[in-house]
Amino acid sequence: MTSIRRFCVLSLFVLAPCMWSQTRENLHAPTEDKRAYAGAWWAAADSEERAGFLNGVADCMTWTAHKPGFSATPEQMTEKITAFYQTHPETMTLSVIDIWERVEDHSKPVKEKAESAETWKNLHWYLNGEWWMQISESQQMGFVEGHLWCLRTQVREDAESYSHPAIFYRQKIDTFVRANPNLGNEAVAVTFRRFRDKATMAAPK
């Protein structure tokens, strides 16, 4: 056996365990629906993605999962969440949603807004196609990430499924909204549902 062939054979035996190990790690890597939007993610995200994420979580938790306590706006929550992570570094492994629940004050009733202030009483508030067209791509991505997290973790699995990554839904929603300006009042959450996985009908017995 030549020295070159001997080197190739030895290299194969050395690299094979490493490749196998990497393959197994990939198989057991957390899928996106299990992704932890924790302190490290929050610190790395820009302000637009953070705002979109909080809107996405609030929208889904309030109107789809029907869980109270998540109706605050990004303007009300972003600084509180950031400050909490900074002053409690031991909580960096906790999710943004966990911190939201900690810093939100549920003991005091929400004060009525001034009569001159704009209020949103309709389903999904102002989060419709017109709003989508006005926000940045980063904020759109954050909205989809937050909404998708809620759909996958807070809504019954047998209700609806969303198996694609967040980027897929952002692109689908954006394309639909731009192609249908006459549907500008349609909530983004409703548009989101258009791209849910198609239910598979069981074969008759």
trRosetta pair geometry for C-beta under 8 A, 3 or more apart (Angstrom, degrees):
i j d omega theta_ij theta_ji phi_ij phi_ji
1 5 5.1 -119 -172 86 90 119
1 6 5.1 110 127 -63 117 92
1 9 7.7 -27 -175 1 145 142
2 5 4.8 91 57 11 83 100
2 6 6.8 -145 95 -6 41 89
3 6 5.5 -55 -145 38 32 114
3 7 6.3 37 154 -24 66 104
4 7 5.7 -54 -152 32 31 112
4 8 6.6 30 151 -19 64 105
5 8 5.7 -53 -150 34 35 113
5 9 6.4 35 154 -19 67 104
6 9 5.9 -54 -148 35 31 110
6 10 6.3 28 155 -15 65 109
7 10 5.9 -58 -147 40 29 109
7 11 6.1 31 154 -23 64 109
8 11 5.6 -55 -147 35 29 113
8 12 6.5 34 153 -25 63 103
9 12 5.7 -53 -155 28 31 113
9 13 6.9 24 152 -13 63 104
10 13 5.9 -58 -154 37 34 108
10 14 6.3 30 152 -17 67 109
11 14 5.7 -59 -147 39 33 110
11 15 5.9 19 161 -10 70 114
12 15 6.2 -62 -137 44 25 101
12 16 6.0 38 162 -39 63 107
13 16 6.0 -40 -138 17 26 118
14 17 7.5 -67 -178 28 29 98
14 18 7.5 13 143 -5 62 114
15 18 5.5 -65 -158 42 47 113
15 19 5.9 44 151 -22 80 107
16 19 5.8 -57 -145 37 30 108
16 20 6.2 29 158 -19 66 107
17 20 5.6 -57 -146 38 31 112
17 21 6.1 35 155 -23 66 106
18 21 5.6 -53 -148 34 30 113
18 22 6.4 28 154 -17 64 105
19 22 5.8 -54 -149 37 32 110
19 23 6.3 34 152 -22 65 105
20 23 5.6 -53 -149 34 32 113
20 24 6.4 30 154 -17 65 105
21 24 5.9 -56 -151 36 30 109
21 25 6.4 31 151 -20 64 106
22 25 5.5 -53 -148 35 33 113
22 26 6.4 34 153 -20 66 104
23 26 5.8 -55 -151 34 31 111
23 27 6.5 34 151 -22 64 104
24 27 5.5 -51 -150 32 34 114
24 28 6.5 10 159 1 66 109
25 28 6.2 -73 -149 50 29 94
25 29 6.3 54 148 -56 66 91
26 29 5.3 -26 -147 -9 36 120
30 34 4.4 -121 -168 91 101 116
30 35 6.2 138 126 -81 120 52
30 36 7.8 -6 141 -11 167 85
31 34 5.3 82 57 16 70 101
31 35 7.6 -93 109 -38 41 80
32 35 5.1 -18 -158 -22 46 121
32 148 7.7 -13 135 133 115 133
32 165 5.5 140 -38 -119 165 76
32 166 6.8 -155 178 -20 144 89
33 148 7.6 -110 -104 151 74 95
33 149 7.6 156 -145 -120 55 49
33 152 3.8 -130 -146 172 109 152
33 153 7.0 167 176 -51 87 84
35 149 7.4 -93 68 -102 94 102
36 41 7.4 -177 108 -11 64 131
36 93 7.7 -8 153 -174 149 63
36 95 5.7 -121 -164 -86 78 93
37 41 5.0 -100 -149 81 55 153
37 42 7.2 88 165 -53 78 82
37 53 6.9 175 -168 -165 150 140
37 95 5.4 61 69 -152 69 92
37 96 4.9 -46 121 9 103 110
37 97 7.3 77 71 -13 110 89
37 145 7.1 122 -89 151 136 116
37 146 7.8 25 -61 -94 176 68
37 149 6.3 -48 -9 -94 131 158
38 41 5.8 101 51 16 49 101
38 42 7.1 -94 125 -5 30 99
38 92 6.5 80 151 157 106 54
38 93 5.6 -18 -169 -164 150 28
38 94 6.0 144 -137 82 98 24
38 95 5.2 -72 -85 -94 68 44
38 96 7.0 -159 -110 -30 22 66
39 42 5.5 -57 -144 37 32 113
39 43 6.2 30 160 -20 68 106
39 85 4.9 153 -128 -141 105 123
39 91 6.7 130 -57 110 132 65
39 92 3.2 -103 58 -151 157 65
39 93 6.7 -39 16 -38 111 23
39 94 6.9 59 -33 52 99 63
40 43 5.9 -54 -147 35 29 110
40 44 6.4 19 157 -12 63 112
40 92 6.4 71 -41 171 72 106
41 44 6.0 -67 -149 42 29 105
41 45 6.1 31 157 -28 68 109
41 96 7.4 -85 81 -35 111 113
42 45 5.9 -53 -142 28 28 111
42 50 6.7 69 -147 -108 74 110
42 81 6.8 -122 -154 139 148 118
42 82 7.3 -164 155 -94 120 67
42 85 6.3 -172 89 -54 141 164
42 96 5.5 140 -73 -84 121 109
43 85 7.1 -150 -62 137 96 150
45 49 4.2 -120 -169 88 107 124
45 50 5.1 134 113 -57 123 81
45 53 7.2 -5 179 -13 165 140
45 142 7.0 97 -167 -100 133 115
46 49 5.3 92 54 12 70 100
46 50 7.1 -131 100 -6 35 93
46 138 5.9 -15 62 173 120 152
47 50 5.6 -55 -147 37 32 115
47 51 6.3 33 156 -20 66 106
47 78 7.2 51 -146 -165 83 150
48 51 5.9 -54 -148 36 29 109
48 52 6.4 27 155 -16 63 108
48 135 7.5 148 -161 -179 104 96
48 136 4.9 -31 -160 60 150 131
48 138 3.9 78 98 95 126 116
48 139 4.2 -90 178 -57 90 85
48 142 6.7 -179 129 -4 62 137
49 52 5.7 -55 -146 39 32 112
49 53 6.2 37 154 -25 65 106
49 138 4.8 -78 -57 169 82 93
49 139 6.6 -132 -79 -88 33 39
49 141 6.1 -31 -118 82 95 101
49 142 3.8 158 -163 -67 52 118
49 145 7.6 26 -171 26 95 141
50 53 5.7 -56 -149 33 28 113
50 54 6.5 24 156 -15 64 105
50 74 6.9 127 121 -151 81 120
50 78 5.7 91 133 -125 127 109
50 142 6.4 -68 -3 -140 11 150
51 54 6.0 -56 -150 36 30 107
51 55 6.4 29 153 -16 64 108
51 74 3.9 75 -136 -178 74 168
51 78 6.6 -27 -81 -72 73 134
51 139 5.7 -26 80 -125 103 105
51 142 6.5 90 67 97 51 154
52 55 5.7 -58 -149 39 32 111
52 56 6.1 33 154 -21 67 108
52 74 7.9 15 -24 -73 24 149
52 135 7.0 129 -88 161 107 145
52 138 7.0 -174 -2 126 140 59
52 139 3.8 160 -58 -169 116 56
52 140 6.3 -83 -133 -17 147 9
52 141 6.5 87 102 66 157 49
52 142 2.6 117 75 75 107 105
52 143 4.0 -84 -175 -36 93 71
52 144 7.7 -6 155 11 121 60
52 145 7.5 80 113 35 105 97
52 146 6.8 -178 128 5 65 121
53 56 5.7 -56 -148 36 29 112
53 57 6.4 26 157 -15 65 106
53 96 6.9 35 133 90 133 164
53 142 4.0 -81 -38 -177 72 95
53 143 7.0 -121 -69 -71 27 28
53 145 5.5 -34 -106 81 92 109
53 146 4.0 138 -163 -54 53 115
54 57 5.9 -52 -144 38 31 109
54 58 6.1 31 157 -19 65 110
54 72 7.9 -57 174 95 119 85
54 73 7.6 83 124 171 124 34
54 74 4.3 137 70 -92 136 84
54 77 5.6 170 -146 73 146 133
54 78 6.8 -110 -22 -69 156 81
54 96 7.8 -111 -81 150 80 132
54 100 7.7 157 -126 -100 96 133
54 142 7.8 -3 10 152 59 120
54 146 6.5 -131 -33 -106 12 161
55 58 5.8 -57 -142 39 28 111
55 59 6.1 30 159 -22 64 109
55 73 7.7 13 -88 -147 82 62
55 74 6.0 -43 -45 -37 86 112
55 127 6.2 157 173 -99 114 129
55 139 7.9 37 28 -179 136 96
55 142 7.6 80 39 112 96 102
55 143 5.4 -34 84 -108 108 92
55 146 6.8 128 67 66 51 151
56 59 5.9 -54 -144 34 26 111
56 60 6.4 13 163 -6 62 110
56 142 6.5 -165 -4 132 126 63
56 143 4.0 149 -63 -163 106 47
56 144 6.4 -107 -113 -14 148 10
56 145 6.4 126 67 66 162 54
56 146 2.7 132 78 73 110 104
56 147 3.7 -99 -168 -33 99 77
56 148 7.5 -15 168 6 135 63
56 149 7.6 93 119 30 117 96
56 150 7.2 -171 141 4 81 119
57 60 6.3 -67 -148 44 26 101
57 61 5.7 18 163 -15 67 117
57 70 6.2 -107 132 -173 90 132
57 96 7.8 -149 -39 101 162 114
57 97 6.3 -161 -153 -92 147 102
57 100 7.6 -172 117 -26 150 171
57 146 3.9 -88 -36 -176 75 112
57 147 7.2 -129 -61 -68 34 42
57 149 6.7 -21 -93 69 91 117
57 150 5.6 148 -132 -51 57 120
58 61 6.1 -59 -134 42 22 106
58 62 5.9 13 168 -12 62 117
58 70 4.8 -165 -119 148 62 90
58 71 6.1 112 -164 -115 109 26
58 72 6.8 -130 -107 58 134 51
58 73 7.6 -25 -43 -99 176 35
58 146 7.8 6 8 149 62 139
59 62 6.4 -69 -147 40 17 103
59 63 6.1 -31 178 25 59 115
59 64 7.7 40 131 -2 68 104
59 124 5.7 37 -149 -138 105 79
59 125 7.3 -111 -103 28 89 107
59 127 5.3 -63 -96 52 137 166
59 143 7.8 28 17 -159 139 95
59 146 7.9 97 34 110 95 114
59 147 6.2 -23 72 -97 114 102
59 187 7.9 166 -164 -179 126 117
59 188 7.6 -5 176 68 167 103
59 189 5.6 -160 153 -60 122 125
60 63 7.0 -75 -124 54 18 80
60 64 4.7 -37 -157 38 63 123
60 65 6.0 53 145 -7 76 102
60 146 7.2 -179 16 131 121 80
60 147 4.7 143 -41 -139 127 66
60 150 3.4 138 105 90 138 149
60 151 6.1 -95 -150 -49 143 73
60 154 7.1 123 132 64 109 129
60 155 7.7 -88 177 -37 108 120
60 189 6.8 167 -82 -118 70 122
61 64 7.5 -10 -46 53 10 81
61 65 5.0 -35 -133 51 42 123
61 67 4.8 -65 -175 60 88 103
61 69 7.9 -69 142 71 132 71
61 70 3.9 17 91 64 140 156
61 150 5.5 -117 -56 -131 72 137
61 154 6.4 -19 -105 124 75 169
62 65 7.7 45 8 53 16 81
62 66 7.5 32 175 -105 27 31
62 67 7.3 -86 -81 60 34 58
62 68 7.7 61 -116 -108 72 39
62 70 5.7 -141 -52 80 87 94
62 71 5.5 88 -94 -83 139 83
63 66 7.5 5 -169 -72 10 61
63 123 5.8 104 -134 -165 134 88
63 124 5.6 -36 -23 -70 171 68
63 189 6.5 122 86 85 133 175
64 150 6.9 110 70 129 122 122
64 151 7.0 -23 123 -92 153 76
64 155 6.0 -37 140 -82 107 130
64 189 6.7 -153 -48 -168 120 135
65 150 5.9 -113 -26 178 132 106
65 154 4.1 -11 -112 133 146 118
65 155 5.5 -113 -89 -69 83 79
67 70 6.5 43 96 6 92 122
67 154 6.5 -84 -9 -172 141 132
68 71 7.7 -32 -156 -18 61 106
69 101 6.8 43 143 -116 135 80
69 104 6.1 120 -176 112 92 152
69 106 6.0 -26 -116 -93 107 123
70 100 7.1 44 -115 143 87 139
72 76 4.4 -115 -176 85 105 131
72 77 5.0 112 115 -48 126 111
72 100 7.9 -173 51 -163 126 105
72 104 6.3 -153 -14 -116 143 113
73 76 4.9 95 56 7 74 101
73 77 7.0 -175 88 2 37 94
74 77 6.0 -76 -136 50 31 95
74 78 5.2 38 176 -42 76 109
75 78 6.9 -23 -110 12 17 109
76 80 7.5 -5 146 -2 57 125
77 80 5.5 -72 -154 44 44 113
77 81 5.8 37 158 -21 83 109
77 100 6.2 10 -160 -125 134 93
77 103 7.4 126 -145 91 79 123
77 104 7.4 -17 -109 -79 106 93
78 81 6.1 -63 -151 36 26 106
78 82 6.3 21 157 -15 65 110
79 82 5.7 -55 -143 40 32 112
79 83 6.0 32 159 -19 67 109
80 83 6.0 -58 -146 38 26 109
80 84 6.3 27 155 -22 62 108
80 103 4.3 151 154 154 118 145
80 104 7.9 110 119 -67 155 52
81 84 5.8 -55 -149 33 30 112
81 85 6.6 28 156 -16 64 104
81 96 6.2 28 -162 -152 143 85
81 99 5.1 97 -138 118 87 127
81 100 6.3 -15 -88 -76 117 66
81 103 6.3 -149 -77 28 55 152
82 85 6.1 -57 -153 36 30 108
82 86 6.3 24 154 -16 65 112
83 86 5.7 -60 -147 40 31 111
83 87 6.0 11 163 -4 69 113
84 87 6.3 -66 -139 47 26 96
84 88 5.7 -21 173 27 66 116
84 91 7.0 -45 145 75 94 146
84 99 5.3 157 93 -163 141 114
84 102 6.6 131 -156 93 155 122
84 103 5.3 -114 -51 -65 143 127
85 88 6.7 -79 -128 62 18 78
85 89 7.4 58 170 -99 59 45
85 91 6.5 -122 -115 84 57 100
85 92 6.3 81 -155 -96 96 70
85 99 6.6 -19 -58 -118 86 158
86 89 7.5 1 -161 -67 23 77
88 91 4.4 25 123 9 111 117
89 92 5.8 -5 -171 -32 56 112
91 94 4.6 -33 -176 18 83 123
91 98 7.8 -152 -174 108 109 120
91 99 6.6 116 144 -88 132 102
94 98 4.2 -104 174 82 108 142
94 99 6.0 126 109 -49 117 85
95 98 4.7 106 57 0 76 99
95 99 7.3 -144 99 0 45 84
96 99 5.7 -57 -153 39 35 109
96 100 6.2 46 147 -29 67 103
97 100 5.3 -45 -147 29 34 120
97 101 6.7 35 155 -18 63 100
97 149 7.8 -162 -39 130 133 136
98 101 6.0 -56 -157 34 31 109
98 102 6.7 28 148 -19 63 108
99 102 5.4 -56 -151 35 38 114
99 103 6.2 16 161 -6 72 110
100 103 6.6 -69 -142 44 24 94
100 104 5.9 25 163 -27 65 113
101 104 6.1 -50 -133 30 25 111
105 108 5.6 13 132 24 115 101
113 117 3.9 -101 162 73 119 140
113 119 5.8 175 51 -79 138 101
114 117 4.6 103 59 -13 78 103
120 125 4.0 62 131 -146 145 75
120 126 5.2 -98 -103 -36 147 84
122 125 7.0 143 72 -101 73 17
123 187 6.5 -74 112 -51 93 150
124 127 5.0 -103 165 60 93 99
124 128 6.9 107 112 -66 122 76
124 187 3.7 69 73 -132 165 137
124 188 7.3 180 -180 37 138 70
124 189 5.3 -149 -108 19 134 123
124 190 7.5 -101 -28 -19 162 93
126 131 5.4 118 140 -69 85 139
127 131 5.6 -96 -130 69 33 154
127 132 7.8 68 -175 -53 62 83
127 143 7.6 166 -153 -146 121 134
127 187 6.1 46 93 -152 81 84
127 188 5.3 -78 151 22 90 110
127 189 6.9 60 107 -19 120 94
128 131 5.4 104 51 12 55 101
128 132 7.1 -100 117 -8 34 95
128 184 6.4 80 133 156 113 56
128 185 5.5 -25 -178 -158 156 30
128 186 6.0 139 -156 76 98 32
128 187 5.2 -71 -98 -98 75 40
128 188 6.3 -174 -129 -28 22 73
129 132 5.3 -50 -146 32 36 117
129 133 6.5 37 157 -22 67 102
129 177 4.5 177 -144 -138 100 104
129 180 7.4 -88 -136 92 160 91
129 181 7.6 178 137 -133 134 41
129 183 5.9 93 -12 109 160 74
129 184 4.3 -128 83 -138 112 43
129 185 7.0 -31 32 5 101 15
129 186 5.5 44 -23 56 115 80
129 188 6.8 147 -70 -74 50 72
129 191 6.8 106 -77 -43 96 145
130 133 5.9 -52 -153 31 31 111
130 134 6.9 22 152 -15 61 110
130 184 4.2 60 -54 177 89 110
130 185 7.1 13 -11 -75 112 46
131 134 6.0 -70 -158 37 33 108
131 135 6.6 22 156 -20 70 111
131 188 7.3 -86 71 -32 108 119
132 135 6.4 -65 -148 31 30 105
132 140 6.5 71 -156 -108 84 104
132 173 7.0 -119 -154 146 151 112
132 174 7.4 -156 160 -102 120 63
132 177 5.2 -96 93 -132 138 169
132 188 5.4 132 -64 -87 124 120
133 177 6.3 -157 -61 144 89 126
133 178 7.4 130 -104 -84 102 71
133 184 7.5 -43 -2 -129 132 103
135 139 4.1 -98 168 85 119 134
135 140 5.9 149 98 -53 110 77
135 143 7.8 84 99 -24 157 133
136 139 4.7 96 56 8 79 99
136 140 7.0 -133 101 -5 43 87
137 140 5.4 -50 -148 35 35 117
137 141 6.3 38 152 -22 66 103
137 170 7.7 82 -164 169 78 132
138 141 5.7 -51 -150 34 31 112
138 142 6.5 32 150 -19 63 105
139 142 5.5 -49 -147 36 36 114
139 143 6.4 42 152 -23 65 101
140 143 5.7 -52 -153 31 31 113
140 144 6.6 27 153 -15 64 105
140 170 5.4 108 134 -148 104 107
140 173 7.5 -173 -170 86 112 124
140 174 6.5 45 -177 -73 156 111
141 144 5.9 -56 -151 38 32 109
141 145 6.3 34 152 -21 66 107
141 166 6.5 84 -162 137 76 121
141 167 7.3 -1 -125 -95 104 64
141 170 5.3 -6 -96 -96 63 155
142 145 5.6 -54 -146 35 32 113
142 146 6.3 27 159 -14 66 107
143 146 6.1 -61 -150 40 27 106
143 147 6.0 20 158 -13 66 113
143 188 6.8 -4 151 125 141 156
144 147 5.8 -58 -138 43 28 108
144 148 5.7 28 161 -20 66 113
144 166 4.7 132 119 -165 112 94
144 169 5.0 162 -152 92 127 111
144 170 4.7 -107 -15 -68 159 86
144 173 7.1 -164 -85 13 117 143
144 192 7.7 170 -119 -113 79 116
145 148 6.0 -58 -141 39 22 109
145 149 6.3 28 157 -24 60 105
145 166 4.9 8 -81 -125 69 156
146 149 5.7 -50 -148 29 29 113
146 150 6.7 26 155 -15 62 105
147 150 5.9 -58 -156 37 32 111
147 151 6.4 32 150 -20 67 107
147 188 7.9 -127 -64 116 163 109
147 189 6.7 -158 -143 -104 136 83
147 192 6.2 -100 139 -117 146 164
148 151 5.6 -51 -143 36 34 112
148 152 6.1 21 161 -11 67 112
148 162 6.1 -126 -137 107 91 146
148 166 5.5 -140 16 -97 158 90
148 169 6.6 161 -73 34 124 155
149 152 6.2 -70 -149 43 24 102
149 153 5.9 -16 168 13 65 120
150 153 6.6 -78 -132 52 21 87
150 154 4.8 -36 -164 33 66 125
150 155 6.9 64 142 -18 71 100
151 154 7.4 -29 -63 51 10 82
151 155 5.2 -28 -149 27 46 131
151 160 7.1 -56 -168 85 112 105
151 162 5.6 42 115 13 140 134
152 155 7.6 11 -33 44 12 91
152 162 6.6 -98 -67 57 95 102
155 159 5.5 -87 158 50 103 141
155 160 7.1 -12 128 45 136 88
156 159 4.4 102 74 -23 93 106
157 161 6.9 33 -171 -87 68 94
160 193 7.2 -53 -155 -135 166 88
160 196 4.7 -46 -176 -156 118 146
160 197 7.3 153 -179 43 71 82
161 196 6.7 115 65 -174 43 92
161 197 4.4 -23 83 33 94 132
162 169 7.0 10 -168 -68 125 137
162 195 7.8 59 -126 108 98 83
162 196 5.8 -74 -79 -125 80 68
162 197 6.5 -161 -89 -17 30 92
163 197 5.5 57 1 -69 104 130
164 168 3.7 -72 151 67 130 156
164 169 6.3 146 88 -40 114 84
164 195 7.8 -59 34 150 137 112
165 168 5.3 111 62 -4 66 102
165 169 8.0 -144 102 3 41 86
166 169 6.0 -63 -156 40 40 104
166 170 6.2 41 151 -23 74 106
167 170 5.6 -52 -145 35 34 114
167 171 6.4 32 158 -17 66 107
168 171 6.2 -64 -156 37 25 107
168 172 6.3 21 152 -17 64 111
168 195 7.8 -177 133 159 95 138
169 172 5.5 -53 -140 39 35 112
169 173 6.0 35 160 -19 68 106
169 192 6.4 33 -172 -139 123 84
169 195 5.9 164 -121 93 81 142
170 173 6.1 -57 -146 38 26 108
170 174 6.1 24 157 -18 63 112
171 174 5.8 -57 -143 38 28 111
171 175 6.2 28 159 -19 64 108
172 175 6.0 -56 -148 36 26 109
172 176 6.3 24 156 -17 63 110
172 194 7.8 -163 148 89 118 101
172 195 4.7 82 129 -90 155 156
173 176 5.8 -61 -149 38 29 110
173 177 6.1 25 158 -18 67 109
173 188 6.4 43 -163 -157 135 92
173 191 5.3 97 -134 124 88 122
173 192 6.3 -8 -87 -83 123 63
173 195 7.3 -101 -58 3 73 141
174 177 6.0 -55 -143 36 27 108
174 178 6.3 21 161 -13 63 111
175 178 6.1 -63 -148 41 25 106
175 179 6.1 15 159 -12 64 116
176 179 5.9 -67 -145 43 26 105
176 180 6.0 -16 169 17 66 117
176 191 5.7 166 97 -162 139 116
176 194 6.7 123 -118 76 165 151
177 180 6.5 -81 -138 56 22 84
177 181 7.8 62 165 -86 59 50
177 183 7.6 -121 -127 83 55 99
177 184 7.8 77 -161 -107 89 59
177 188 7.8 -15 -76 -108 131 84
177 191 6.5 10 -65 -138 90 165
178 181 7.4 1 -161 -60 30 83
180 183 4.3 3 140 23 115 115
180 186 7.9 2 115 22 126 137
181 184 5.8 8 -175 -52 55 103
183 186 4.4 -3 168 -4 97 125
183 191 7.9 127 129 -82 128 109
186 190 5.2 -110 179 76 93 128
186 191 5.8 103 123 -52 118 95
187 190 4.5 97 64 0 87 101
187 191 7.2 -154 98 -2 49 83
188 191 5.4 -52 -150 39 40 114
188 192 6.1 54 146 -32 67 100
189 192 5.2 -43 -149 26 33 122
189 193 6.9 38 151 -23 60 98
190 193 5.8 -48 -158 26 35 113
190 194 7.5 49 143 -30 58 93
191 194 5.7 -39 -167 9 43 119
191 195 8.0 18 149 -3 63 101
192 195 6.6 -78 -173 40 39 98
192 196 7.8 63 137 -51 68 84
193 196 5.4 -15 -159 -21 53 116
